[in-house]
C-alpha cells in the first residue's frame, strides 16, 4: 500500500508544480522529506474513530508536520523570516496534499489540521498575521484558510476573530483579499453567533465591497461566503443580509461569466434567503431569484462534479452536516429552492459515488425528500434532477402520483403509504377502505383508534407529508 501511496503522491507533486507562481514556494528538501516512507512492519496504534489506512498516511506526515511547527516557533522567536516562510510553505504543502488524496483525503486532512492546532500552530498563525512583514501576513493567512476544519473554526472564533476582522479592514489589498475572503467563507459556517459578530463588525460590508471587483478567486470566495452566511447564520443574519442589500449584490454574481461556481453559490444564497418568509418579498424584488431555475437547467450535474473534483477545495464534497442544510430547500414551497437543492444533491451523489459513500444520503433523510419530489412535483427540471439523484444513489425511483387526491382509490392510497415509508399501516388503511377523499378528512382520533397510530410523532409525520403537497390545512392544524 505504501508503495502505491508513494507513486500517487509523487504524481500529485508533479501536478502541483505546474500551478501558477502565486502559490507558496516550497523548497525541494520539503518534498523529499515529506515523501520518505517507513518500511517497518511493526503494528501501530490507531487513533479512535479513524481507519488504519488513514492512520498510516497520517503517521507518515506527522514527523514532517511536527518539524515544521517546531521550526515555525523557533523562527518566530528569532525573527528569521526566511525560516518562517519555509516552515509555512512546508505545512501548506502537507495540508494541501492531504486534501487531494482519493477516498481518505478528508479524514487525513482533518487529522493534520487538528494536529496543527494541538501543536500550537493556529496560535502562531494568528500571531504572524499581525506582523508588519506583509509577506508573512499573506502566507500565514493563506495557510489559515486551508486548515479551517470544524474544530479549528471553533478556535479562531474564540481566540482570533478580532485578528480576522482587522484584516477585513484592509479592503484595498488585493493579495490579502484572496485569503481573507476564503477565511470568511469558512467562518460564516461556524455558528449563528459568529456570523452575527462578523456582520456587525463589518465583515459582510467588506465582502460586498469585494463583490465589485473582477478577481475570480475573490468573487468565488465571496459567493460561497454569502451562501454560507444565508445557510448557517439563521434568520437574524438573513435579515442583516437584506438590510445591507446582499440580495442586490448577488445579482451580478449570478450573472458572472468568470466561473460557474460563482453563479451557483450566488443562486444558492438567494434561494436560501427566499425560503425565509419574513424577507421573501424583499428577495423577490432584487430580481436575482428569477435567474436560479434557468441557470440550473443549463447545467449538467456530472460535468459540474468533475469541475469540483479538479479543485482541491471541493474534491472531497460536502459533509453530512452541510448536506442536511439543503433539506429545508428541498422540502420547502419555492421552486428555486427545490431546483438548486436537487441539483446540489445530484452533484454530491456523483462525488460520493466515487468515494463509495452514497449511504450518507439515506442517513440525512435526503432520499425520502427526493422521492416526494418525484411523486408530486410538476416541474420538469426538479423532477428530472430528483430522479437522476435517486438513480445514482441506487435507490428505487417511485412513480409520479396524480394530484387529484379526492379521486384516489384505496389502491392509490396504499401506493402512497408505501412510497412515503408508512407501509406498516397499509393493512389497517386497506381494511377500512380508506380512499383519497377519506384520507383528506381523517382526524387525529381516527388515526389513534381506527388506524393504530399510537405515537404522536408518527401521526404528525403522516399529516405533514400529506399537507406538504395538498395543503390540507384543517388536518395540519388539528394534528399539531
Secondary structure by P-SEA (a helix, b strand, c coil): caaaaaaaaaaaaaaaaacccccccccaaaaaaaacccccccbbbbcccccaaaaaaaaaaaaaaaaaaaaaaaaaaacaaaaaaaaaaaaaaaaaaaaacccaaaaaaaaaaaaaaaaaaaaaaaaaaaccaaaaaaaaaaaaaacccaaaaaaaacccaaaaaaaaaccccaaaaaaaaaaaaaaaaccaaaaaaaaaacaaaaaaaacccccaaaaaaaaaaaaaaaacccaaaaaaaaaacccccccccccccccaaaaaaaaaaaaaaaacccaaaaaaaaccccccaaaaaaccaaaaaaaaaacccccccccaaaaaaaccccccccaaaaaaaaaaaaaaaaaaaaacccccccccaaaaaaaaaaaccccaaaaaaaaaaaaaaccccccccccccccccaaaaaaaaaaaccccaaaaaaaacccaaaaacccccccccccccccaaaaaaaaaaaaccccaaaaaaaac
